[in-house]
């Protein structure tokens, strides 16, 4: 799958990943590699 567009968290960096929970497209800064979640979802489940 190809990811195109801006990060849906910071809206300034290119999106490189997609959150496995909410589907948000996010940059590497706002993606938790361990969980596969964006920082918003990761913090909601206590991973960050």
KAFEN-V280494 format. One record per pair of residues at least 12 apart in sequence whose ideal C-beta (glycine too) atoms are under 10 Angstrom apart, sorted by the first residue. I is the first residue (numbers start at 1). J is the second residue. Records with the same first field share a line. If there is no record, write none. Layout:
I = J ; J
//
This chain:
1 = 18
3 = 15 ; 16 ; 17 ; 18 ; 25 ; 26 ; 27
4 = 25
5 = 25
6 = 25 ; 26 ; 27
7 = 24 ; 25 ; 26 ; 27 ; 28 ; 29 ; 30 ; 31 ; 38
8 = 22 ; 23 ; 24 ; 25 ; 26 ; 27 ; 30 ; 38 ; 40
9 = 24 ; 25 ; 26 ; 27 ; 29 ; 30 ; 31 ; 38 ; 39 ; 40
10 = 26 ; 27 ; 29 ; 30 ; 39
11 = 27
12 = 27 ; 29
13 = 26 ; 27 ; 28 ; 29 ; 30
14 = 27 ; 28
15 = 27 ; 28 ; 30 ; 31
16 = 28 ; 29 ; 30 ; 31
17 = 30 ; 31 ; 32 ; 33 ; 36 ; 37 ; 38
18 = 31 ; 36 ; 38
19 = 31 ; 32 ; 35 ; 36 ; 37 ; 38 ; 39 ; 40 ; 41 ; 42
20 = 35 ; 36 ; 37 ; 38 ; 41
21 = 35 ; 36 ; 37 ; 38 ; 40 ; 41 ; 42 ; 44 ; 45
22 = 37 ; 38 ; 40 ; 41 ; 44
23 = 38 ; 41
24 = 37 ; 38 ; 39 ; 40 ; 41
25 = 38
26 = 38 ; 39 ; 40 ; 41
30 = 42
32 = 45 ; 47 ; 48
34 = 47 ; 48
35 = 47 ; 48
//
